[in-house]
């Protein structure tokens, strides 16, 4: 697949940031620092092969899941 360019907002300061995602066959889960406030953003990439879509989820790295 070709790289996907997408604009996201930092969950801490709301600053818009452009990211480039290499959509592979597997889901991705990584952390990237905001270029404005330097806080870590948790980025998850999910490839839905049945619908031919790529979903990008962004949240604060310090959020807890129960």
Buried (B, 14 or more C-beta within 10 A) or exposed (E): EEEEEBEBEBBBEEEEBEBEBEBEEEEBEEEBEBEEEEBBBBBEBBBEEEEEEBEBEBEEBEEEEE
